[in-house]
Amino acid sequence: MAPSLPNNPSLERFRRDARILQRAVRAGDSEAIASVHHHAGPVAVPAEFALTIAQHVVARNVGFSSWPRLQAYLRTAEQLRREPTAAVDDDPLSRFLSLACLTYSHDDSPARWSAAEEVLRANPDLPERSLHAAAAVGDASAVRTHLEERPEGARAQGGPFGWTALFHLSASRVPQQDPLPTALLLLDAGADPEAGYLWLGLPTPFTVLTLCFGEGEAGPGRQPRHQACEELARLLLARGADPNDAQTLYNRMFGRDDGHLRILLEAGLGRGGGGTWHRRLGEALESPVDMVQRQVDWARDRGFTERVALLAAHGFADGCPADSPSPWAPTHPEPAIASAGTPDGVRALCAAGGDLDELFDGHTMLHHAAWIGDIELVVALLDCGADPDALDTEYGMTPLGWAEHGHADSTSAILRVRRRT
């Protein structure tokens, strides 16, 4: 299992936690003593409880095997941490690069990329001034000129978030002229196909490949794939990117499309040592086998039968006994509709008299399908009688509201026609 850490974790914070735990145990606090017992065995003399044991327990509580392993991760994370959610100054170059790229913040949306294009129209010389801007717009000619003048720029970090030019190319969502020839120029000049960062210091890296494949919790309307996603992904993999990309797997698992898995499986997903990022992060990052097992479990639990079959065809079958939940199963059993994530699954549940509007995670399946732009799933749900006016428990929004907020234009159009009120 991957560690569970707060945003921007710091060594000082965990040192403080260890001291607090030590004091609590020495004071005879029963919960603190129970926590120590769980991770380090019985506390013989609470009044003499050692700080080193408290540190070990703190490390174990967040998923590390020892305090030195936690310390090592935090030292590495400090070097690789980026905060692309932070505001940038008004310098046109910084502003353009910030607005043009996916940041995996709540601000990701087509409005940002439109604003980036406005900045570029007002400052058309940005690609000539900056290799990173030239990469972001896929201007192969400008990139070639920059590299001729400064070949080492291919590996240099820059822009408001300290990203490489290749990373900017992959993260950019403004229209690009020639993204593949541009990427090839950068790779030939020595650009790192595994470049990336730790989002707010958390242990799953966002890599060039991650940004190429796109999507995520905000939905494909707000965090779309790169315009040349599959071609660029294959190029990156051919040039050394490791297919065991945990963040890509997470971002793309919510929808039914398996295009990313087909590419990654062909390149060796689930096998090998995990590449550069595993060497950097060690136990903080799931093993390739665990990454794929998580995908198997999710596909099974959501009724993604085609994905289950695809993974099985590559040797990754569902190995969990029927009466034994997977390590990543929800604490409480979810309703049947949660595992009916395909049109066929919805129709089968409807035929069996199941509740298509039952809530899971605070919303209905129609909310989810609308958000991710799954036209076939939305139509199947509506045809079977799902309520288009159902409200989620967090925002009080209908599926149409979710679709509109997620910029899922295709499902928005369907729901406007099919809503009841």
Steps between C-alpha positions, in 0.01 A plus 500: 500500500617856426571727797235742623654843540369856536563760231850646522622257768795618704747331730434758770131416500573129559761576765233700679253213466754262651559727796126533555463122489787456744342740749158335462641152568698622800178657631325164473264590214328174402454584130865595461611183676272292275649663190849415619396143579360460147820614329780426746375257761407543869618804692690360797546819704293792366691754708823402321354483148781591255479762227658260248208260543253787467669597172472143376127495581444834326673367188295182507179698543555671164606186317879482532684204645731712714590853605818503283290403197260786570791741543655386172174552316452848643851602393430378148156660493642837597706499180220374275204683651316749280194711573329566165187607689676818619440838341765637262609854431375713214805453280352400159726196462424363846134575459483329161677185615282478810172547315594279204574188705306254712582568864268243660340775704133598519573772244563262210243577231469617139478857631865482610621388160297772331662751733842356410425552132408861572835552673675345200313721253608804699858370519562303179876497556482272805603183308801690362593619849457172683568135421229403748241718327606366161452147630161587649370607158678219315703740286767267363682775312535720808604201713768406247640854511507500880677164510758606242584798718486308830486119467501450878164677513330170417552387859470839669213580734317826458170680497298581812498140626852384418403261221707387201410597145380147423280508808348830385431345160319208659311713755389770258138507388516794261498402130845379395651528154718189477516325836659173387788651298553744787513219754742308279733800479503531878555127555780490244662790687494304826164587655403261779189297405448423871515859622238586757424636843326416825171691520514684835761248611269198480658167404337429164697683230342701221720419202518602135298186428241591765435838342487346154221260600315763702161468671448452873253583774390824333385307193612495137326830424721688744810282474499363145759285333777655294393568143744233375462280805554150365772591251688707756465227764644238267790729415576564868486129581723415206752753625516372857194608698400224742149362443443451875354846539279493808344843452399422142333180619307691764400790276370279223328227702166678550379467140450189289753581230801267517721663237760602758515149646551340161797727434651456845448123512671459164792701640535284813257637759504289816845366440856605569635710783301815440772713345641831618216593730514176696873547547437850631201430724546139607217364711312831477384393155297185438671216322404442136308186603304689765419777254342254260324309777330824595377527141374141506309564822349825375395346170338206676323715758366742236384231259754593232497154346701595191774645718506191718536287185776725363700480821447124522623460143828657613529270799335716764196309622279570799669298769275600792279225644129575476466526880814709544488871412796651321737725699348801321133408544274765658448472875125463455341295221386718212157471336454282194488797263863583591612180326279557195739736327421394143186528286455122514544505876235769536253311284563178694444675832183661368368162383570360847300780661802683643498863609669711232483815713657366817779726622865398534767749604215750524383487138320279251649307212337752267697780667821305445423411138404860425819634658735276302312553172399136453221536246413131476477462876285813536261379230475152654424646842235736364341230284475277807334772704778667699391835640664792316390736779666309786716716726841415640548537875798737496401771255130438445556484124332293230693284252460782249664737747790258535536468124497877449749562780726230357477647147362166379318653204379173347323374809376849587316512168331164563393592852353833395267314269417214739459681834158476662468849646 
